[in-house]
Amino acid sequence: MAQIRNIAIIAHVDHGKTTLIDNMLQQSGTFRENQDVEKRIMDCNDLERERGITILAKCTSMNYGDIKYNIIDTPGHEDFGGEVERVLSMVDGAILLVDASEGSMPQTKFVLSKALSIGLKPIVVINKVDRSDSRIDEVLDEVFDLFCSLDATEEQLDFPILYAVGRDGWASEENEIGKDLKPLFSIIKDHVSEPNVDKLAPFSMLASILTSDPYVGRILIGKVYSGSAKVGDSVKSLDLNGNIIENTKLTKLFGFKGIERIPIEVAEAGDIVAISGVEKTSVAYTICNNTIKIPIQSTPIDPPTMAITISVNNSPLAGLEGSKVTSRIILDRLQKEAESNITITLKISDNGENFEIGGRGELQLGVLIENMRREGFEMSVSRPRVLFIDDEFGKKLEPIEEVVIDVDETHSGIVIEKLSLRKAELKEMKPSSGGKIRLIFHVPSRGLIGYQNEFRNDTRGTGTINRIFHSYQEYKGEIISRRSGALISNSNGETVAYALWNLEDRGDLFVTPKIKIYEGMIIGEHNRDNDLEVNPVKGKQLTNMRASGTDESIKLTPYRAFTLEETLSYIKDDELIEVTPKNIRLRKAILCPHERKKASRK
């Protein structure tokens, strides 16, 4: 068997991990020279391609020289950090990719801390060195300071450095234009050790990724820690406490070539493989020979910090657009998600109709809902709420996030003012690339709910905001959410242009003419702080009097559209999002105005 190097590529979102892997696959000869290959081939999920981010960790394999390289492409967004945490147990080294202009960012800190804590010795690659605003020396200093702040050992601090342009497919040991990625393959071979495994011991592997195949069924991907196994071998699975989950036989074994799974006869120690035949085993469990009694220890996963409640869609328009509408079908889907994604938690209410989903942030929860929506589900979704914990003295603690903001100097004042209202503490203020100012805050997670839109408006779309979980701290006190009220429909029917035109003075509208609406649906934002019930279906009164001139055509102000994540952060506690395959609607939790008034008095 060829020598193996197992390595993860870790970085902040959009620093070029997936593009670099594309070129590694090309230059290793995994694809033919004339083969038509899509860009960012590792981002195979529709949402990943649309948003330009990696959501799911994926494994690829290539041969270069006499070495087999198993490479894990990891997400760069903090909301999907659980994907990073669980796959690091499969690798023996890491490439830390840092943008030559943006430098060290929150997610860089998060993934690096996880890699250093388990003893990995990262290779630092400064990517996009051809950018006009690159600041290579400063970025290297930032990276070194980051290693020091994370208590890296002397061995970890002595990291090798490469300069690269992943898009153009070259890397160099000196800060000069290179020819290809040969220096990267060489440095991985020399710097990353072979897997430390026992080839003669009984078979054991740790499941790190759960996926499925329409023909094979459930597939678990992980690293073989000891021994070897063949198709048909009897194995058992152990949970984290060593309890036996199931006894079964391996029905299929797969290796990787490029991004494809290929059938193999034997899974050998040190390799990353996929297996099928296990029906009850999940991520972080050990699949092993029947003689083994102690499970492989997996990296602990940070707990969820935010939760939403999902329930059956009970609006007047329920069941018209989706095919999966019952609580049983919704629960089955959520249970599958919680099984394959260990950063997601699921709690079922006493009546079995409401399901609380815990996750890392609005983006992770929004991606789950968006995937379900595309699968044909209809549901109602509550406003996200932060999960508090109690310390040993019974004091309430809340999650605090480190927020890094790059803005033009003219916008820094309004950003500081708005975040201070959300109980933020300004920790650092310094120059950044492109003539911007970098602001570093510590903010309660609940203070960031709904801030993304406000930030975009305040900075005219020119600012960037990145966040990462920092710590649990004492509860900071009440934070006022959205200050404006809602325009609420008091009628069922179709919206009329004339009625909407008359409502424009009352605030911003979320709907266009000829849209089906119902009583209790939110059709706009009131320009005052109270809710206002309006009639958007009222037409113009007709008379038999001839007008002196032609009626002017009605011109409406463009309506305000929301993405799913934006609606999650926009709604208040007494409001819900109605999610269907075709529409995202905002509504009051209690549709009847009289019932709402009764509830408000309680």
C-alpha positions, 0 to 999 in steps of 0.5 A: 500500500502507498504511503498516506498523508491525511490532511485538512484544509482549514480557513476563514470563509471565502479564503480559497480552500475549495478552489485550491483543491480544484487545482490540486486535483487537476495537477495530480492527474486525477482528471484528464487534461481534456476533462471538463470539470466544474469550478469549485467541484467540492461544493456539490450541494446546490446551496453551496454553489448558490452562496459560494460557501462550503457547508459540508465537510467532504473527502477527496483523494489523489496520488502525487508521486508515491504518496496518496493524499487524503484531503478534507475540505472543511467549511469556513463559516463559524455556524458550520464549525461542528463539521470542522471539529469532527473531521479533524480527528481523521487527519494528521496535519492541516493547511491553514489558508490565510487571505493575503489581504484580509489576514487572520479572521475569526474563523481562522482563530476558531479552526486553528485553536481546534487543530492546535488543541489536538496536536496538529502542526499546521502548514501556513499558506498565504493565498491570493498574494497577487491582490493589489491590496495584499499585505503579506508581511503584516498578515504573517505577523498576525498569524504568528501572534494568533499561534502565540495567543492560542498557546501553540507549542514551540514545534507548532510555532515553527510552521512552514510558509508557502505563498500561493494563488490558488485560483492560478494553481501555483505555490512558492516557498519564496514570495515570488510567482511559482509554476505549479503546486509541486512545492505544496505537495512536497511540503505536505509529504515532508511536514505531515507524518504518516498516520500513527496506527497499529496495522496488526491490531484488530480493526477499528475506525471512528465515524466522522461523516454520515451520508447516504446513497440512493442505491447503497443506503447509509454510508459512514466515512472515517479513518481506520485507526487499526487493523484491516477489514474486508467486505462481509466481516462481522463488526460491532459499533460502540457509542462514546461510553462503550455501549454496543449499538449494533452487531452487523456485517460490512456490506460495502467498502469504498475508497476515494479517487478524486471526489468519487467513491470507488469500491475497494476490497480491504480497508487498511489502517491509516486510510480514510474509507467509507463503509455501508451495512451499519443502520443504527451507528452515527457520527462519533461512534466506533466501528470495530472488531468484536474483540474491542471493548473501548471506543476511540475517543472523539473530539468534543463538540461545542454546544449549540448557542441558539434554538428555533421552534418548528411546527406544522404550518396552520395558516389559511394557505397551508397545504397548497404549495408543499407535499410534506405538511404533517408533524410526523413527516417533519419530525422524521426529517429533523431526527435524520438531521440530528443523527447526521449532524451532531451540532444540531440538537432536537427536543420534542414538546409534550404535545408532539407538535412543536420541535425545538432545534438547537444550532450554532447560529442563524445561518446554520438553522437557515440552511436546514430550513432552506433544504427542507423547503426545497424538499417540499416541506411546509412549516412554521418557524419561530424567532431564534432564541439564545440558549442560556446556561447556569454556573455552579452558583446558579447565575444565568450565563449567556453566549458572548461572540467576538465580532470583527467588523471592517468598515470605512472610517465614516461609518465607524461611529454609527456601528459603535453606537448601534452595537453599544445599544446591543450591550457590545463592548469595543475591545480593539480599533485598528487600521485594516486593509483597503483603508478601512477601520477594523473594530473588534467587539464582544457582543451577546449572541442575542444582541446580534439577532437582527443586526445583519440588515441594520449593519448593511444599511448603516454601512451602505453595503460596504462593511464586512462582519464576521463573528465567532463564539467567544465564551459564556459570561454573566447575563448582560440585561435586556436588549430591545429588538426591532423597534418598529411595528408591523402592518398586519392584514385584517382581511383574506384575499388578493392584494390590490395595487390601489390599496397598497399605494394608499398604505405606502405612507404607513411604512415599507411594504413586503408584498406586491399586487395580486398576492394571496394574503390572509388575516394576521399576515404581516405585509409591511413594516409600520413607520411607528413602534406599534402594530397597525391593522390594514386592509390591503385588498380594498379596491377603488370605489367606482362611480358612473361619473366620467373623469375629466382626464384618464386615471393616472397609472399607479406606481408603487415603491419597490417592495422589500424582499427578505432572504430566509436568514433575514426573516429569522432575525427580523421577526419578534417573539409573537411572530412566525415565519410561514415557510413553503416551497414557493413562498416565505411569509411573515405572520402573527403567531395568533392570527385573530386580532381579538385573540391577540388582544386577549393574549397581550392582556395576560 
